[in-house]
Structure formats: structure tokens, C-alpha cells
Amino acid sequence: MKRLTLVITFITSLSVLASAQQKTDKTPAQKAAHKTENLQKSLKLTATQTKQVNALFLTEATRIDSLKANKAGKKANKEKHKAIEAQTDQKLNTILTANQQKALATLKEAKKEKHDKKKADAAAASKQ
């Protein structure tokens, strides 16, 4: 009886771990909706701005997904990816008001600092 319980527990834990490993990619529409929702919450976008931002993010996500499908070169794709993001940022700034642009810049700076801190912590941990 104990062996049976142990085997069932083992099989259950394996199935849970296997399902946790499976990562489903989001569609460009889902990615755009998620990014739009985050900006809506933090920048208090109007209805018109929300529609414009969602369309912009949908275009960006579609272009980036096509880059990922085209595995030409990692370095070339990275540069194209940055160019797409720069274009999106430029267009986004035309949609947002001055106050929203300042708030977005603050959000991006905070995100960059958080990323840099994580990177530094990982580098310090790997040296030890």
C-alpha cells in the first residue's frame, strides 16, 4: 500500500512538473493587448489613445514575431528588433500627451534600473 501511494505521488509530481515546463507563446494580439492594458493602467489612456496604442503594439508584435520566425542571424535580428522598438516608441510619443510621455520615461527608467540590478546580482552570484 505504501509503495502504491509512493508511485502515485511520484507520477503526479512528474506530470505537474511536465505541465509547468510547457510554455505557450502568446499571439501578437495577446501581446499587444497585454502591453496596452499595462499602459492603460499606468498612464490613464483615453479610449482613443487606447485604440491607437493597441494598433501600434499589434503591428510591433507582428513584426517581431516575423523576425523570430526568420532565423537569419542573431545579431541582425537583434538590431532589427531594436529598430522596430525605436519606431514604436517614436510613434507612441506622438499619441501620448506631454505628461504621459514623462510618466512613460519614468516607467522605462525604473524598468531599466531593475533589469540592470538583476543582471549585476546574477553576475555577482556567478562569480561566487
C-alpha positions in Angstrom: 0.0 0.0 0.0 2.8 2.4 0.9 4.5 1.6 -2.4 1.4 2.3 -4.4 0.9 5.7 -2.7 4.6 6.5 -3.3 4.3 5.6 -7.0 1.1 7.6 -7.4 2.7 10.6 -5.7 5.8 10.3 -7.9 3.8 10.1 -11.1 1.6 13.0 -10.1 4.6 15.2 -9.3 6.2 14.3 -12.7 3.0 15.3 -14.5 2.8 18.6 -12.6 6.4 19.4 -13.4 6.0 18.5 -17.1 2.9 20.7 -17.4 4.8 23.6 -15.7 7.6 23.3 -18.3 5.3 23.8 -21.2 5.3 27.4 -22.2 2.7 28.6 -24.8 3.6 31.5 -26.9 1.2 34.4 -26.9 -0.2 35.6 -30.2 0.7 39.1 -31.4 -2.9 40.2 -30.5 -2.5 38.9 -26.9 0.9 40.6 -26.6 -0.5 43.9 -27.8 -3.5 43.6 -25.5 -1.3 42.9 -22.5 1.1 45.9 -23.3 -1.9 48.2 -23.9 -3.5 47.1 -20.7 -0.3 47.9 -18.7 0.0 51.3 -20.3 -3.7 52.0 -19.7 -3.3 51.3 -16.0 -0.1 53.3 -15.6 -0.8 56.3 -17.9 -4.6 56.6 -17.8 -5.0 56.5 -21.6 -8.2 57.8 -23.2 -10.4 55.5 -25.3 -8.9 56.9 -28.5 -5.4 56.6 -27.2 -6.0 53.0 -26.1 -7.2 52.0 -29.6 -4.2 53.7 -31.3 -1.7 52.2 -28.8 -3.2 48.7 -29.2 -3.0 49.0 -33.0 0.6 50.2 -32.7 1.6 47.4 -30.4 -0.2 44.8 -32.6 1.9 46.0 -35.6 5.1 45.8 -33.4 4.3 42.3 -32.1 3.6 41.0 -35.6 6.8 42.4 -37.0 8.8 41.0 -34.1 7.2 37.6 -34.4 8.1 37.5 -38.1 11.7 38.3 -37.1 11.7 35.4 -34.7 10.4 33.1 -37.5 13.2 34.3 -39.8 16.3 32.9 -38.1 18.8 34.6 -40.4 21.2 35.9 -37.8 21.0 36.6 -34.1 22.9 39.8 -34.4 21.0 41.1 -37.4 17.7 40.2 -35.8 18.7 41.9 -32.6 19.4 45.1 -34.5 16.2 44.9 -36.4 14.3 44.2 -33.2 15.8 47.4 -31.6 14.9 49.4 -34.7 11.3 48.2 -34.5 11.1 49.1 -30.9 12.6 52.5 -31.6 10.0 53.1 -34.3 7.2 52.1 -31.9 8.5 54.4 -29.2 8.6 57.3 -31.6 5.0 56.7 -32.8 3.9 56.1 -29.2 5.2 59.5 -28.2 3.1 61.2 -30.9 0.0 59.5 -29.4 0.7 60.4 -25.8 0.4 63.8 -24.1 3.5 65.5 -22.6 2.6 64.4 -19.0 2.1 60.8 -20.2 5.4 60.9 -22.1 7.2 61.9 -18.9 5.4 59.2 -16.9 6.4 56.6 -19.6 10.0 57.8 -19.5 10.0 57.3 -15.7 8.5 53.8 -16.1 11.1 52.8 -18.6 13.9 54.1 -16.4 12.6 52.2 -13.5 12.4 49.0 -15.6 16.0 49.6 -16.9 17.3 50.0 -13.3 15.5 46.9 -12.2 17.0 44.9 -15.2 20.5 46.3 -14.5 20.2 45.3 -10.9 19.1 41.8 -11.7 22.0 41.5 -14.2 24.5 42.7 -11.6 23.1 40.3 -9.0 23.4 37.4 -11.4 26.9 38.3 -12.3 27.9 38.5 -8.6 26.3 35.2 -7.9 28.1 33.5 -10.8 31.5 34.8 -9.5 31.0 33.2 -6.2 
